[in-house]
Amino acid sequence: MFFGLLAMGSCAYIAYRAKQRINAVTGQMKSRPYHGKKDPCALATMTEVGNALGKPVTGMQPVGTSACIYHLGDDQQIAIETTWEGGTMTMNLTHGAMKQISGTETFTRVTGLGDEAYIAPMGSALMMRKGDVLVNIDLRNGGLNAEGAKEIARKIAARL
């Protein structure tokens, strides 16, 4: 009888802890939704991107309502991708998946930029979230630098 009560108590405690964990995770995924204009190329001007990267921008090209590609000289480009809704969940999933795969923290936290920001492994991208909008600045093409991406992200965060 004692073991039966102990088992029932253990089950109740496990259910209670599971509910707490679920509430904590879903609470982290809720952020303020974005209600502004969803134009990715309006988030950073060609001049701002060029100044931040130290290279002239020769053109920009929207890719639907989720990305803008800035063309630099010498066949280089920088893509700025925007997740207008669900950015909090996307960032948490991406960050968590990379941590799970590698077994260690692979993202470098950037403080003072949006609500949260990270430099991806090997400086390949900068991910910045403000509210429920996630902005990913792809730095893989052309050896672009994280410092320039941070400057661009600051301009974007001010507009969100």
C-alpha positions in Angstrom: 0.0 0.0 0.0 2.8 2.4 0.9 4.5 1.7 -2.5 1.2 2.3 -4.3 0.8 5.7 -2.6 4.5 6.5 -3.4 4.0 5.6 -7.1 0.8 7.8 -7.3 2.6 10.7 -5.6 5.6 10.3 -8.0 3.3 10.4 -11.0 1.5 13.5 -9.8 4.8 15.2 -9.1 6.2 14.3 -12.6 3.0 15.6 -14.2 3.3 18.9 -12.2 6.9 19.4 -13.3 6.1 18.6 -16.9 3.3 21.2 -16.9 5.6 23.8 -15.4 8.3 23.1 -18.1 5.7 23.3 -20.9 4.4 26.6 -19.6 8.0 27.9 -19.3 8.8 27.0 -22.9 5.6 28.3 -24.4 5.9 31.5 -22.3 9.4 32.1 -23.9 7.9 31.8 -27.4 5.4 34.5 -26.9 6.5 37.9 -28.1 4.8 41.1 -29.2 3.6 40.7 -32.8 4.8 43.1 -35.5 2.1 45.3 -37.1 4.2 47.6 -39.4 4.9 47.5 -43.1 6.5 44.2 -44.1 9.1 45.4 -46.6 12.5 43.8 -46.0 14.3 46.3 -48.2 13.0 49.3 -46.2 14.7 48.0 -43.1 18.2 49.1 -44.2 19.1 51.5 -47.0 21.8 50.8 -49.6 23.9 53.6 -48.1 23.6 52.2 -44.5 24.6 48.7 -45.6 27.5 50.1 -47.7 28.8 52.2 -44.8 28.5 49.4 -42.3 30.4 47.0 -44.5 32.9 49.5 -45.9 31.9 48.5 -49.5 29.7 50.3 -52.0 26.3 48.7 -52.6 25.5 48.7 -56.3 21.9 47.6 -56.0 19.3 45.8 -53.9 16.7 43.3 -54.8 13.6 42.2 -52.8 12.9 38.5 -52.6 9.2 38.5 -51.8 8.3 40.0 -48.5 10.8 38.0 -46.5 14.3 39.0 -47.8 16.4 41.7 -49.4 19.6 41.0 -51.2 22.2 43.9 -51.3 24.6 43.6 -54.2 28.2 44.7 -53.5 31.0 45.1 -56.0 33.0 42.1 -57.1 30.0 39.7 -57.3 29.5 39.8 -53.5 26.1 40.1 -51.9 24.6 40.1 -48.5 21.1 38.7 -47.8 19.0 40.0 -45.0 16.1 37.6 -44.3 13.2 38.5 -42.1 10.7 36.3 -40.3 7.8 38.6 -39.6 5.8 36.2 -37.4 7.1 33.4 -35.2 10.6 34.9 -35.0 10.9 34.0 -31.3 10.0 30.4 -31.9 12.3 30.2 -34.9 15.3 31.6 -33.0 14.7 29.3 -30.1 14.4 26.3 -32.3 17.5 27.2 -34.4 19.6 28.0 -31.4 18.4 24.9 -29.5 19.0 22.6 -32.4 22.5 23.7 -33.0 23.3 23.4 -29.3 21.8 19.9 -29.3 23.7 18.8 -32.4 27.1 20.1 -31.3 26.6 19.3 -27.6 27.9 22.8 -26.7 27.0 26.4 -27.1 28.0 27.4 -30.7 26.3 30.8 -30.9 28.0 33.9 -29.5 25.5 36.2 -27.7 25.5 39.9 -28.7 24.3 42.2 -26.0 22.4 45.5 -26.6 21.0 44.5 -29.9 17.2 44.1 -30.3 15.7 41.8 -27.6 18.3 39.1 -28.3 21.0 38.6 -30.8 23.6 35.9 -31.7 26.5 35.5 -34.0 26.2 32.0 -35.7 29.0 29.5 -35.7 32.1 30.6 -37.6 30.7 34.1 -38.0 28.4 32.9 -40.8 25.4 35.0 -39.8 24.0 37.4 -37.3 20.5 36.5 -35.9 18.7 39.4 -34.2 15.2 39.2 -32.7 13.1 42.2 -31.7 9.6 41.4 -30.6 8.4 38.5 -32.7 10.5 39.5 -35.8 13.7 37.6 -36.5 16.3 39.1 -38.8 19.0 36.9 -40.2 22.0 38.6 -41.9 23.8 36.0 -43.9 27.6 36.7 -43.9 28.8 33.6 -45.8 29.1 35.2 -49.2 32.1 37.4 -49.7 33.8 37.2 -46.3 31.7 39.9 -44.7 32.3 40.8 -41.1 30.2 40.5 -37.9 30.9 44.1 -36.8 29.3 45.4 -40.0 26.4 43.1 -39.5 25.9 44.4 -36.0 25.8 48.0 -37.3 23.2 47.0 -39.9 21.2 45.1 -37.2 21.1 48.2 -35.0 19.6 50.3 -37.8 17.0 47.5 -38.4 16.2 47.2 -34.7 15.5 50.9 -34.6 12.9 50.6 -37.4 11.1 47.6 -35.9 
